[in-house]
Amino acid sequence: MMMNPLTVLRPVRAGNAFEETVERLLQAIKLGVVGPGQKLPPERELAVQLGISRVTLREAIRALQEAGYLDVRRGRYGGAFVTYTPPAPDTGVLRRVVADMGTADLTDALTFRMAVECGAAQVLASAKLSNGQRAALQRRLADVDGAAPEDYRRLDTAFHLSIAELTGSPLLATACADARLRVSDLLNAIPMLQVNIDHAATQHRAIVTAILAGDPEAARKAVSEHLEGTAALLRAFLS
């Protein structure tokens, strides 16, 4: 189940249309909104969605093709296909990413993520959910629970972002996507241990249970505990 492209592929500002288009597309690729081997939305639709000309879009796609993120194929079944796959977990990479960010920026990124994801869960738990919304959240949970190791991070991202998406607030969904992107390279670099995946699965279920029960405080607490656990895991591999 693919994430909603509207979460990331929102209109760009006219002043830096090319640069922001590259940024939007790269965010969609790195977050797995469009996963490895999948095709970007059709050019005409994507240009309208981003609020840019097709010329600007083609230039951005060409830049990402040259950088190795996309493969552009012509013909009836053509399009721009994602070729990027996250690097394998590596604690050396993790340390380099943290060194590049700086301790202050890392702390800020984790604080930002805590604030917006806890807020999104509270908002969703406070809402009167339709059967469709309930089913969508449960599907996201089932997807990440059944994920193969190579697809776990992408489906974990989809689960987390779905909470904000289901609130119906584009601003909140965008903020959560931005928060996730700021730590995505860190999360990708953490070695995947089954004990941690099992623990995360329990926490994910607690989040969903609280939201479906309409308990905002329990939802906030469940998300907070989950994100605190992720932060602790980061610190453990950096020590």
N, C-alpha and C positions, 0 to 999 in steps of 0.2 A: 504494500500500500504506500503510494508516494505521498510525501508531504505536499502541502498546498504551496505552489510556486509563488502565490501572491504575498506570502509572508516575507520573502526576500526580494522578489523581482518587482519592486514597487517603482513608481515614476522617479526619474532622475531630474536633477536641476539643470537648467539650460546652460548655465555658465561653463560647466565642466562635463558636458554630456558624454564624451568619449571615455574619460577617466572613470566617471561614476558608473557607466555601463559595464566597463571591464570589472569594476569592483563588485557590482551587483551579481554579475554572472559568476565571478569567482566565489562569492559567498554561497551562491546556490550550489556550486560544484563541491566546495569544501564541506558544506553542511550535509551533503547527500540529498538535498532537495531534488536534484537530478543525479541519480546514482551512476556508478561505473557502467558503461555500455548503454545507458539510456540516452534518449534524444531530447535536446532542448525543445521547448514549444515551437511550433511553426514560426518562421520569420515574421510573417505579417502580424500574427497575434502577439508575438514578443515585442515588436516595435511599438504597438499600440499600448501594451501593458506597461512598458517602460517610458512611454511618452517621448519617443525619439524617432528620428528618421531611419529608414531601412539602410541608408548609406552608413550612418553612424553605427548601427547594429552590426553590419557586415565588417566594418573596420575593427570593432571590439572582438568579434568572433575570430577574425583573422589573427589578431594579436594573441588570443588564447590558444589558437591552433599552433602558432609558431612557438609558444611557450610550453606546448606539450599537454595542455589540458583538454583539448577538443580534437576530434577528427571530423573534418567536413567531407561529406560524401555527396556526390551529385546523382541525379536521376530520380526516378519515380519513388524509390524508397530511401532517398537521400535525406540529408539534414546534418545538424551539428551534434555529434555523439560524444559523450564524456569518456575520456580516456584516463583521467586522473584516478588514482587509488591512493589512499593514505599510506604513508610509510609504515613499515612494521614497528611494533612497540620497541622502544629502545631507551633505557635510562640515560644513556649518553646524550641522546637527542633531547630528552626531557630537561636535562641540566642546561643544555645550550639554549633552549627556548626560554627557560626561566632567566638565564643570564641576559639574554637579549631584551626581555621584558623589563627586568629589574624587579626587586622585591616589592616596591611600592605599587607598581602597576599590576603585579600579580594579586596583591592583596585587594586592590581596588576592583579588579575584574571579578574576583570571587565574591566580594561584597555586593557588587552590582548584580551578579547572577542570583545571589541569595535573595535580594530585595525583589527583583522582578518575578522570579519563579514562585516564591512564596506568595506574592501578591496575586499572581495569575491563578494559583490553586485556590486561594481564598475567594476570589471573584467567581470562579467556576462553581465552587461548592455552595456559594450563596445563590446561584441562579436556579431557576426551575428548568431542569434539563428535559429535552425531548427524548423520545426513544431513540431517535437517530443519533443524537449527541452521546447518549449512554453507550450505544453500540459502537460508535466510532472510537471512544476512549477504551473500551474493552478490546477492540480489534488491535489498537496500538499496543496495548499491554500484551496481548497474545503474540503479536509480531515479535516484540523484543524478547519475550520468554522463549520463543522457538527459533531465535536467530542463530545462524551458523557463526562461528568465531569471526570469520572475515567480514561478516555483515553486521556484527553486534553494535559497533559504535554508531553506524548510520541509523539503525532502527531504534537505538537508545535515544539518539537525537530526535527522531521522529516522535517518539513517545513524549519526551519533555516538551517539545514545541507544540504538540497537539493540545496540551492543556491550555496554553495561551490562545491558540487558534480557535478552540471551541468556545472561548468567551465571546467571540464575535467582535473583539476590539482589534483593529489593524495596528493601532499604535502599540498595544501591549504585546501582540504577536511579534511585531518588528523588534521591540526592545528585547524580548526573550531570545530571538534569533541572533541579535547582535551580541547579547551576553554569552550565548553558547559559542559563537564564533571566536570570541576573545580567548576562550580556553580550549578550543577544539584541538589545536596542535598539542597542548599539554595532555589532554585526555587520550589522544591517539598514541602518545608515547608511553603511556603507562602499560606495563606488562599485564596481560589478561590472565588472571588467576581464577580458577573455577570457584573457589571459596568466595571471592569478591563478587563474581557474577551471581552466585546464589544469594548472597546477602543483599545485593542490589535488587534482585527479583522480589525478595520479601518486602523491601522498602517500597518498590514500585506498586506492589499490590496494596500496601497500606495507604498510599497516596490515592489510588483509585477508589478503594473502599470508603475513604473519608469523603471524597468528592461526591460519589454516588449516594452516600448517606446524607448529603447536605449539611456537613459539619465543617464550616470554614476554619475553625481553630485547629481541629484535628488534621485537616488538610495542610494548613500552614506548618504545623509541627512535623508532619510526616515528610514534607519537602525539605524542611530545615535539617532534620536528622540525616536525610539522604545526602544533601549537599555538604553537610559537615563531614560525613563519612568520606566523600570524594576528596575533600580538602585534606583530610587526615592521611588518605592514601598518597596524595601528592607529596605531602611532607615526608612520609615514610620513605618513599623512593628517592627523595632529594637529600635525606640525612646521611 
